[in-house]
Amino acid sequence: MDFGELNWNAILNLQNIELQILKLERGGVNSTFMKRSEWSKYEKIINKGTMNVIVFASFVIIIAIVVTGSSNYAMVKRSLTEKLQKEDLVYILKSISTQVDARINRAKDTSLIIADSPDIIKWFNDGETDKQYEAMFLQQMTGLAKTFNYTVFFTNKKTGHYWTDSNLLTDTMSKDDPTDRWFFDAIRSDQKITLNIDHNKELNQTNLWVNTLMGDSHNPAGVAGVGVDLQDISTEFNHYKIGDKSNLWLVDTKGKISISEDVEQSGGKLSDYLPEDVYDKIMSDSAQNTIQPTIVSYADKTGKVDLIFQKLSSCDWVLVFQINRSETLGVLNSIMISTLVTIAVVLVLLLLVFYLVSSRIANPYKSAIQLNLELENEISERTAKISDQNTKILESLHYAQTIQESILPGSDVWNRVLADNFVLWKPRDIVGGDFYWLKETKQGFILVVGDCTGHGVPGALMTMAVNSILNNIVVESDVISPALVIRELNRQLREALNKEMKDHSTDDGLEAGICYYENMGKLFFAGAKINLYVSSADQIAKYDGCRSGIGYIKSTFSSEFKDVELKVEPGDRFYLTTDGYLDQNGGLNDYSFGKSRFMEIITRTSSLSMREQGAYYESELTDYMGQAPQRDDITVVGFQIK
């Protein structure tokens, strides 16, 4: 039956009835005696036509609701599932993996620093006979534990002594003691760093032990390392848990669950909680060789399950997140049930009266507003979490800034050694890879300006390692030559960063400029990709450093680092800068600042004091940058010799 035809028939029937009424009114008294059977006939026509319209309209609306609802349900379900797999699960996994990687990398870096201490290695190789150094060693170990908030330990291969920051000399290693097997296994492994998870269910504690071979990996002096409490990571897992049927696991290479938000699962086997094929896929070689997230969907007795896993970049462990799809799509099931109930109510009301049905159809605009409010609340919650994480990261960076600034020479050292000076030090990310180093000697002083690989915390860690190496070099050297310092720094840094190993995934090092002044009026300069600028009475001179960097793979021990000898005249001023100042983009054409413009500033500010020059250099760079962001760490040092 055609809906338009049905409406037209009903209108015709109503018109016919209206005509009959007019006829009755015009027909006089006899019209009032119209047969009851005729009136009933027209009444039936009205009721039938109206009912047909209501039934047909109800049928059309129901079909439209069912079709639209089904298609929308399918589309929303597909969109939510796709968003869950491509965005939400990836976001959760990357957020956690970033935290775990940062914690492990920091522990590994700290372990490498303490394990490669040349003084401790020498004391261990000598059999711990120097009792005077033993007191220094114990004090240093306690200081390391307080500085990094780790449990610090050292184990001597020669004596078997096991030293800790809390109990000092705690134990002596024995091959007959099964609990000491880890030490002898580490010595035989030739692996520089090994990781071990220790989970204590009685104390509800999870500790990560970073065991690092001291010195040469093939003939180590012992094993040193740190212990890190990972309980806060296990607690953090609960913050990412969705519903009651999701699981977060950190799994080692043997399939053992190292960390879980469920204490009962920690220490168990991953294979006990997953189908065999899913477990095999996670532990496969192809999955172990990539750090990209992998998503797997499967069905078990609880229903459809989504699982995502990713290998950590800091070690061979795998982070696994499993969630039942009914947990993530529960709101969709509620919408479906509500839709079915609405259809049933609408059907009943439509059968009673059409206009009531029309007035009681659910308002889609209200539903849209409610959904929008729910989405806004969810976004606000996630924004708050991200803001909280950013706050914690900034707090950590400011703490790292305090540590880095503690190794930089203070103003009292500068003013005691040099007549007039300025230092412009601007890390890009609160802390960075740029540093300056000043040491007073018997004959004069030595000044170093350096630019280590990386920004932020990685770069700052490099500066601390280089600072320690510089202190050792200058203390142990009788004759100070900038070129010799660079060569020795190149050698020790390459050894510290394992540059002689064939397998290396990164290439870290630094650029540096070194000035050594003798009280006889001579200044010696040597540089590695950093130049020295000298402003004298009548000219500006630039002395180029070597084109080779320090500590890099290509920076071999045969790299040409030579001293440049300068006679210091009264009024001479000297400048060292890292490439952060010279390479900063800005200006009308967004070009780099450049060496020529830098030398122009030296000429332009020759009449100013060094302190005034420092303010001018910073102001000039700020004006040139405009709205452009700082692209690198920046360090500029200017000085005049007494």
VEXGU-324286 format. One line per 5 residues: their letters; for each residue x negated, y, z of C-alpha. Coordinates in Angstrom, 2 decimals. Example, Ala and Ser with C-alpha at 12.3 -4.5 7.8 and 13.67 -1.06 7.14 Angstrom:
2
as	-12.30,-4.50,7.80  -13.67,-1.06,7.14 .
This chain:
642
mdfge	0.00,0.00,0.00  -1.34,3.44,-0.96  -1.48,5.93,1.91  -0.54,8.87,-0.31  2.46,6.97,-1.73 .
lnwna	3.60,6.07,1.79  3.50,9.72,2.90  5.42,10.80,-0.19  8.14,8.18,0.43  8.53,9.30,4.02 .
ilnlq	8.91,12.93,2.93  11.53,11.93,0.38  13.44,10.00,3.03  13.41,12.99,5.38  14.61,15.26,2.59 .
nielq	17.45,12.85,1.81  18.52,12.85,5.45  18.38,16.65,5.58  20.64,16.79,2.51  23.07,14.40,4.15 .
ilkle	23.21,16.59,7.27  23.93,19.63,5.15  26.65,17.70,3.43  28.13,16.74,6.78  28.10,20.33,7.94 .
rggvn	29.76,21.47,4.71  32.13,18.55,4.51  34.45,19.73,7.32  36.20,17.50,9.80  36.14,14.40,7.68 .
stfmk	32.33,14.50,7.65  32.19,13.90,11.39  33.69,10.54,10.78  30.54,9.32,8.93  30.14,5.66,9.47 .
rsews	27.82,4.61,12.28  26.32,2.04,9.93  25.14,4.77,7.53  23.45,6.75,10.33  21.74,3.64,11.59 .
kyeki	20.50,3.01,8.07  18.85,6.43,7.82  17.50,6.12,11.37  15.85,2.84,10.46  14.33,4.47,7.39 .
inkgt	12.82,7.23,9.57  11.48,4.79,12.16  10.11,2.46,9.52  8.39,5.22,7.58  6.95,6.75,10.73 .
mnviv	5.76,3.37,12.00  4.18,2.57,8.63  2.29,5.86,8.73  1.15,5.23,12.31  0.14,1.61,11.67 .
fasfv	-1.68,2.42,8.45  -3.42,5.44,9.96  -4.38,3.36,12.98  -5.74,0.65,10.70  -7.79,3.17,8.69 .
iiiai	-9.16,4.83,11.83  -10.04,1.49,13.43  -11.81,0.32,10.27  -13.68,3.63,10.08  -14.67,3.42,13.74 .
vvtgs	-15.81,-0.20,13.43  -17.79,0.41,10.24  -19.30,3.66,11.46  -19.99,2.30,14.92  -21.58,-0.87,13.57 .
snyam	-23.79,1.00,11.13  -24.75,3.59,13.74  -25.44,0.85,16.26  -27.67,-0.94,13.78  -29.47,2.28,12.83 .
vkrsl	-29.98,3.40,16.43  -31.13,-0.06,17.44  -33.59,-0.18,14.56  -34.83,3.35,15.31  -35.22,2.69,19.03 .
teklq	-37.02,-0.59,18.36  -39.33,1.08,15.84  -40.01,3.99,18.21  -40.65,1.56,21.05  -43.17,-0.43,19.04 .
kedlv	-44.91,2.40,17.19  -44.84,5.16,19.81  -43.81,4.25,23.35  -45.75,1.00,23.71  -48.81,2.49,22.00 .
yilks	-48.63,5.59,24.22  -48.38,3.51,27.40  -51.24,1.23,26.38  -53.53,4.05,25.26  -52.82,6.05,28.44 .
istqv	-53.82,3.13,30.65  -56.76,2.02,28.48  -58.15,5.57,28.55  -58.11,5.56,32.35  -59.62,2.08,32.64 .
darin	-62.30,2.81,29.99  -63.22,6.07,31.71  -63.58,4.33,35.07  -65.68,1.48,33.66  -67.88,3.73,31.47 .
rakdt	-68.58,6.03,34.42  -69.56,3.05,36.54  -71.77,1.65,33.73  -73.49,5.01,33.20  -74.10,5.37,36.92 .
sliia	-75.42,1.81,37.13  -77.82,2.45,34.22  -79.15,5.61,35.86  -79.93,3.94,39.18  -81.19,0.69,37.60 .
dspdi	-83.76,2.45,35.39  -85.33,4.54,38.16  -89.09,4.11,37.52  -89.99,4.68,41.19  -87.69,1.93,42.46 .
ikwfn	-88.80,-0.48,39.71  -92.45,0.09,40.65  -91.69,-0.41,44.36  -89.86,-3.68,43.59  -92.70,-4.95,41.37 .
dgetd	-95.19,-4.16,44.19  -93.17,-6.40,46.51  -91.71,-3.57,48.63  -95.04,-3.10,50.43  -94.88,0.71,50.58 .
kqyea	-92.98,1.28,53.84  -93.10,5.05,53.39  -91.23,4.74,50.09  -88.81,2.27,51.68  -87.41,5.08,53.85 .
mflqq	-87.05,7.28,50.76  -85.38,4.40,48.91  -82.82,3.84,51.67  -82.06,7.56,51.84  -81.71,7.73,48.04 .
mtgla	-79.39,4.71,47.95  -77.13,6.20,50.64  -77.06,9.49,48.75  -76.06,7.75,45.51  -73.16,6.02,47.26 .
ktfny	-71.88,9.31,48.67  -72.36,11.20,45.39  -70.53,8.74,43.13  -68.18,7.21,45.75  -69.39,3.73,44.82 .
tvfft	-70.79,0.77,46.68  -74.46,0.72,45.60  -76.73,-2.34,45.73  -80.23,-3.37,44.66  -81.65,-6.93,44.50 .
nkktg	-85.39,-7.56,44.10  -86.34,-10.47,41.85  -89.76,-10.76,43.45  -88.72,-10.81,47.13  -85.08,-11.83,46.75 .
hywtd	-84.04,-9.00,49.07  -80.45,-7.74,48.66  -80.10,-4.07,49.65  -76.77,-2.22,50.06  -75.96,1.38,50.95 .
snllt	-74.01,0.33,54.05  -75.96,-2.55,55.62  -79.32,-1.70,53.99  -81.28,-5.01,53.82  -78.32,-7.40,53.87 .
dtmsk	-79.50,-10.76,52.55  -82.21,-12.71,50.75  -81.21,-14.45,47.53  -81.58,-18.25,47.44  -81.11,-20.61,44.51 .
ddptd	-79.65,-23.14,46.94  -76.84,-20.77,47.96  -73.86,-21.02,45.52  -72.77,-17.49,46.43  -76.09,-16.15,45.07 .
rwffd	-75.65,-17.79,41.65  -74.53,-14.49,40.08  -77.98,-12.98,40.71  -79.95,-15.75,39.04  -77.45,-15.97,36.18 .
airsd	-77.87,-12.23,35.56  -81.69,-12.48,35.59  -81.62,-15.31,33.02  -78.97,-13.72,30.78  -81.18,-10.96,29.24 .
qkitl	-77.98,-8.86,29.13  -78.59,-5.32,30.35  -75.12,-4.98,31.89  -72.63,-7.62,33.04  -69.25,-6.98,34.63 .
nidhn	-67.49,-9.05,37.26  -64.03,-8.74,38.83  -63.57,-9.83,42.44  -59.94,-10.07,43.64  -59.15,-10.63,47.32 .
kelnq	-55.47,-11.56,47.72  -55.68,-11.53,51.52  -56.91,-7.91,51.58  -55.03,-7.00,48.40  -58.24,-5.53,46.94 .
tnlwv	-59.64,-5.65,43.42  -63.30,-4.68,42.92  -65.33,-4.24,39.73  -69.04,-5.07,40.07  -71.36,-3.62,37.42 .
ntlmg	-74.60,-5.66,37.48  -77.48,-4.01,35.60  -80.96,-5.44,34.97  -83.68,-3.12,36.24  -86.25,-2.09,33.64 .
dshnp	-87.02,-4.50,30.79  -84.05,-6.80,30.14  -86.38,-9.70,29.28  -88.49,-9.28,32.41  -86.39,-7.30,34.89 .
agvag	-87.62,-6.19,38.28  -84.27,-7.09,39.75  -80.57,-6.37,39.55  -78.96,-3.08,40.57  -75.46,-1.85,40.24 .
vgvdl	-72.32,-0.40,41.73  -69.03,-1.70,43.04  -65.80,0.12,42.19  -62.45,-0.30,43.94  -59.84,-0.75,41.18 .
qdist	-56.83,-0.91,43.49  -55.69,2.54,42.37  -55.60,1.29,38.76  -53.39,-1.61,39.86  -51.14,0.93,41.59 .
efnhy	-51.16,3.13,38.48  -49.87,0.14,36.47  -46.60,0.40,38.41  -46.05,3.93,37.12  -45.87,2.61,33.56 .
kigdk	-43.65,-0.35,34.41  -40.25,-0.22,32.66  -37.41,-2.16,34.28  -37.81,-5.43,36.14  -39.03,-7.58,33.24 .
snlwl	-42.17,-5.79,32.08  -45.75,-6.81,32.86  -49.13,-5.07,32.59  -52.26,-7.23,32.63  -56.00,-6.63,32.32 .
vdtkg	-57.45,-9.90,31.01  -61.08,-11.03,30.74  -62.58,-13.01,27.85  -61.60,-16.33,29.46  -57.93,-15.43,29.72 .
kisis	-58.02,-14.72,33.45  -55.78,-11.90,34.72  -58.16,-9.47,36.44  -55.64,-6.74,37.33  -51.83,-6.77,37.42 .
edveq	-49.18,-4.60,39.03  -47.89,-7.87,40.53  -50.41,-8.97,43.17  -49.32,-12.61,42.82  -50.36,-12.63,39.15 .
sggkl	-53.87,-11.24,39.74  -56.43,-14.00,39.38  -54.02,-16.22,37.45  -54.14,-17.37,33.83  -52.51,-15.37,31.07 .
sdylp	-51.50,-18.59,29.33  -49.10,-19.32,32.22  -46.96,-16.32,31.23  -47.04,-16.36,27.42  -46.24,-18.77,24.58 .
edvyd	-49.26,-20.63,23.27  -49.32,-18.94,19.85  -49.10,-15.45,21.38  -51.86,-16.28,23.87  -54.07,-17.63,21.06 .
kimsd	-53.55,-14.46,19.04  -54.62,-12.27,21.95  -57.73,-14.34,22.64  -58.68,-14.81,18.96  -61.99,-13.51,17.61 .
saqnt	-60.29,-11.07,15.25  -58.39,-9.47,18.12  -61.55,-9.30,20.23  -63.41,-7.41,17.50  -61.04,-4.44,17.21 .
iqpti	-59.96,-1.75,19.65  -56.79,-0.91,17.73  -53.47,-1.82,19.41  -51.74,-4.95,18.09  -47.98,-5.50,18.51 .
vsyad	-46.37,-8.95,18.70  -42.64,-9.74,18.97  -41.35,-13.15,20.02  -38.39,-14.81,21.69  -38.32,-16.83,24.90 .
ktgkv	-35.65,-18.00,27.31  -35.07,-14.42,28.50  -34.48,-13.09,24.98  -36.46,-10.93,22.57  -39.82,-9.77,23.93 .
dlifq	-42.20,-7.05,22.65  -45.89,-7.31,23.51  -48.79,-5.00,22.71  -52.45,-5.60,23.45  -55.72,-3.79,22.87 .
klssc	-59.38,-4.53,23.55  -61.03,-1.96,25.80  -63.82,0.06,24.22  -65.91,-0.12,27.40  -66.04,-3.93,27.63 .
dwvlv	-64.64,-7.15,26.16  -61.52,-7.20,28.35  -58.05,-6.92,26.85  -55.16,-4.78,28.14  -51.76,-6.45,27.62 .
fqinr	-48.30,-4.88,28.08  -45.20,-7.10,27.83  -41.58,-5.94,28.04  -38.22,-7.59,27.44  -36.36,-5.76,24.69 .
setlg	-33.15,-5.87,26.71  -34.85,-3.53,29.20  -35.61,-0.92,26.56  -32.32,-1.28,24.65  -30.08,-1.55,27.72 .
vlnsi	-28.63,1.90,27.13  -27.70,0.82,23.61  -25.74,-2.17,24.94  -23.86,0.16,27.28  -22.96,2.36,24.32 .
mistl	-21.70,-0.68,22.40  -19.46,-1.82,25.28  -18.12,1.69,25.73  -17.38,1.87,22.00  -15.40,-1.39,22.06 .
vtiav	-13.37,-0.26,25.07  -12.69,3.05,23.34  -11.47,1.28,20.20  -9.08,-0.87,22.25  -7.67,2.15,24.09 .
vlvll	-7.33,4.10,20.85  -5.49,1.18,19.23  -2.94,0.97,22.05  -2.35,4.70,22.01  -2.03,4.80,18.22 .
llvfy	0.66,2.15,18.34  2.66,4.28,20.83  2.48,7.63,19.14  0.21,9.08,16.51  -0.25,12.55,17.91 .
lvssr	-1.22,11.19,21.35  -3.80,9.01,19.69  -5.20,12.05,17.90  -5.44,14.01,21.14  -7.20,11.21,22.99 .
ianpy	-9.95,10.29,20.56  -13.33,10.55,22.24  -15.11,13.82,21.62  -18.30,13.07,19.69  -19.67,16.53,20.44 .
ksaiq	-19.54,15.81,24.18  -21.35,12.50,23.64  -24.00,14.29,21.59  -24.49,16.89,24.35  -24.79,14.16,26.98 .
lnlel	-27.32,12.25,24.88  -29.24,15.47,24.30  -29.34,16.15,28.05  -30.61,12.64,28.72  -33.33,13.08,26.10 .
eneis	-34.29,16.45,27.58  -34.55,14.91,31.06  -36.72,12.11,29.71  -38.95,14.59,27.89  -39.22,16.72,31.05 .
ertak	-40.28,13.69,33.09  -42.92,12.72,30.56  -44.11,16.32,30.34  -44.48,16.37,34.13  -46.51,13.15,34.03 .
isdqn	-48.76,14.53,31.31  -49.16,17.78,33.27  -50.11,15.81,36.38  -52.66,13.81,34.41  -54.09,17.01,32.93 .
tkile	-54.38,18.48,36.43  -56.31,15.43,37.63  -58.58,15.58,34.58  -59.28,19.29,35.18  -60.04,18.59,38.85 .
slhya	-62.52,15.90,37.79  -64.10,18.27,35.26  -64.48,21.04,37.87  -66.10,18.52,40.22  -68.43,17.48,37.40 .
qtiqe	-69.17,21.19,36.81  -70.25,21.57,40.44  -72.58,18.59,40.07  -74.06,19.85,36.80  -74.58,23.39,38.09 .
silpg	-76.43,21.98,41.09  -79.28,20.75,38.83  -79.64,24.10,37.04  -82.19,26.60,38.44  -80.65,29.36,40.53 .
sdvwn	-81.12,33.11,40.21  -83.69,33.13,43.04  -85.99,30.89,40.97  -85.56,33.06,37.86  -86.24,36.30,39.72 .
rvlad	-89.28,34.86,41.50  -90.90,33.50,38.35  -89.92,36.08,35.71  -89.94,39.87,35.68  -86.66,40.33,33.83 .
nfvlw	-84.33,37.73,32.36  -80.79,36.74,31.42  -79.02,33.41,30.94  -75.86,32.95,28.86  -74.53,29.44,29.55 .
kprdi	-71.01,28.64,28.27  -70.03,24.94,28.10  -67.16,24.34,25.69  -65.28,21.95,28.00  -66.13,23.24,31.53 .
vggdf	-69.18,20.94,31.50  -71.30,20.11,28.51  -74.55,18.94,26.96  -76.42,22.28,27.06  -78.82,22.92,29.93 .
ywlke	-81.81,25.02,30.98  -84.69,23.97,33.24  -87.33,26.13,34.96  -90.29,24.88,37.00  -92.96,27.01,38.68 .
tkqgf	-96.49,25.56,38.39  -99.84,26.45,39.92  -100.94,28.13,36.70  -97.61,29.72,35.73  -94.26,28.21,34.78 .
ilvvg	-92.55,25.89,32.28  -89.12,26.65,30.80  -86.90,24.24,28.86  -83.67,24.97,26.96  -81.91,21.84,25.68 .
dctgh	-78.84,20.69,23.76  -77.88,17.05,24.45  -75.60,14.95,22.28  -71.91,15.24,23.11  -69.61,17.64,24.92 .
gvpga	-67.79,17.47,28.22  -68.64,14.74,30.72  -70.72,12.54,28.32  -72.91,15.51,27.47  -73.20,16.50,31.14 .
lmtma	-74.33,12.97,32.06  -77.03,13.23,29.39  -78.28,16.52,30.89  -78.60,14.89,34.32  -80.63,12.02,32.85 .
vnsil	-82.88,14.44,30.94  -83.31,16.62,34.05  -84.51,13.61,36.02  -86.96,12.61,33.27  -88.33,16.18,33.03 .
nnivv	-88.97,16.26,36.78  -90.92,13.00,36.56  -92.95,14.16,33.56  -94.01,17.50,35.05  -94.82,16.03,38.46 .
esdvi	-96.96,13.23,37.01  -98.75,15.36,34.37  -101.95,17.23,35.27  -102.16,19.24,32.05  -98.89,20.76,30.83 .
spalv	-98.47,21.01,27.09  -94.98,21.60,25.63  -95.75,19.23,22.76  -96.93,16.52,25.16  -93.83,17.04,27.32 .
ireln	-91.60,16.60,24.25  -93.46,13.45,23.19  -93.20,11.93,26.66  -89.55,13.00,26.94  -88.92,11.38,23.54 .
rqlre	-90.56,8.14,24.68  -88.83,7.87,28.05  -85.43,8.90,26.70  -85.63,6.33,23.90  -86.49,3.67,26.46 .
alnke	-83.66,4.77,28.76  -81.18,4.69,25.87  -82.51,1.34,24.53  -83.46,2.86,21.16  -85.86,0.00,20.49 .
mkdhs	-83.00,-2.51,20.40  -81.78,-3.40,16.91  -78.13,-3.38,17.87  -76.95,0.11,18.84  -73.54,1.61,18.30 .
tddgl	-74.45,5.22,19.19  -77.38,7.53,18.54  -77.85,9.91,21.45  -80.62,12.40,22.09  -81.24,16.12,22.38 .
eagic	-82.75,19.23,20.86  -85.08,21.28,23.03  -87.35,24.29,23.12  -90.16,24.37,25.72  -92.29,27.34,26.79 .
yyenm	-95.30,26.99,29.07  -96.99,30.14,30.39  -100.45,30.29,31.91  -101.38,33.18,34.15  -104.29,33.91,31.80 .
gklff	-101.83,35.65,29.45  -101.12,32.78,27.09  -97.76,31.23,26.25  -97.48,27.84,24.55  -94.33,26.81,22.69 .
agaki	-93.11,23.58,21.13  -89.62,22.86,19.92  -87.43,20.05,18.64  -84.86,21.73,16.36  -84.89,24.84,18.61 .
nlyvs	-86.84,27.98,17.67  -88.55,30.67,19.73  -87.82,34.34,18.95  -90.33,36.97,20.12  -89.66,40.70,20.23 .
sadqi	-92.85,42.77,20.33  -93.42,46.47,19.95  -93.25,46.56,16.16  -91.62,43.35,14.94  -89.39,40.34,15.55 .
akydg	-91.11,36.97,15.06  -89.55,33.51,14.82  -91.53,30.35,15.60  -89.82,27.22,14.29  -89.59,24.03,16.24 .
crsgi	-90.12,20.58,14.72  -87.25,19.30,12.55  -87.13,16.03,14.50  -84.91,15.62,17.56  -85.72,13.90,20.85 .
gyiks	-84.58,10.40,21.79  -82.78,9.68,18.52  -83.30,6.51,16.50  -85.29,8.39,13.84  -87.29,10.31,16.46 .
tfsse	-90.23,7.90,16.48  -93.26,8.23,18.72  -95.22,9.49,15.71  -92.94,12.52,15.21  -94.94,15.75,14.79 .
fkdve	-94.54,17.93,17.88  -97.19,20.66,18.01  -97.95,23.54,20.37  -97.86,27.15,19.18  -100.20,29.39,21.19 .
lkvep	-99.14,33.02,21.69  -100.98,35.86,23.38  -98.56,37.70,25.65  -98.69,41.48,25.35  -97.00,43.91,27.78 .
gdrfy	-93.37,44.46,26.81  -93.04,41.21,24.83  -89.68,39.53,25.17  -88.86,35.92,24.39  -85.55,34.25,23.41 .
lttdg	-84.40,30.63,23.18  -80.94,29.61,21.96  -79.10,26.38,21.18  -77.20,25.98,17.92  -73.88,26.63,19.69 .
yldqn	-74.44,30.40,19.48  -75.79,30.36,15.92  -73.13,28.00,14.50  -70.09,29.67,16.09  -67.62,30.61,13.35 .
gglnd	-65.75,33.89,13.20  -65.67,37.23,11.44  -63.54,38.14,8.44  -64.65,35.13,6.38  -64.87,32.62,9.26 .
ysfgk	-68.62,32.11,8.66  -71.18,30.96,11.22  -72.86,33.65,13.33  -76.27,32.74,11.88  -79.94,33.36,12.67 .
srfme	-80.12,36.65,10.75  -77.34,38.24,12.80  -78.97,36.86,15.96  -82.30,38.54,15.08  -80.43,41.78,14.32 .
iitrt	-79.06,41.75,17.87  -82.60,41.28,19.23  -83.69,44.39,17.32  -80.58,46.35,18.28  -80.96,45.66,22.02 .
sslsm	-84.72,46.14,22.30  -84.29,49.27,24.43  -81.98,47.56,26.95  -82.99,45.62,30.04  -82.74,41.85,29.81 .
reqga	-79.70,41.83,32.11  -77.96,44.39,29.89  -78.91,42.35,26.84  -77.23,39.27,28.32  -73.93,41.13,28.65 .
yyese	-74.32,42.50,25.12  -74.99,39.05,23.63  -71.84,37.66,25.25  -69.70,40.63,24.18  -71.01,40.49,20.61 .
ltdym	-70.20,36.79,20.32  -66.72,37.24,21.81  -65.90,40.01,19.32  -67.21,37.92,16.43  -65.18,34.84,17.44 .
gqapq	-61.89,36.70,17.58  -59.14,34.06,17.80  -61.43,31.19,16.73  -62.00,28.52,19.41  -65.46,27.84,20.81 .
rddit	-66.81,24.97,18.72  -69.89,23.94,20.73  -71.69,24.42,24.04  -73.61,27.73,24.09  -76.89,28.58,25.84 .
vvgfq	-79.07,31.67,25.29  -82.07,32.49,27.52  -84.06,35.72,27.32  -87.03,36.61,29.52  -89.94,38.97,30.00 .
ik	-93.11,37.82,31.75  -94.47,39.66,34.76 .
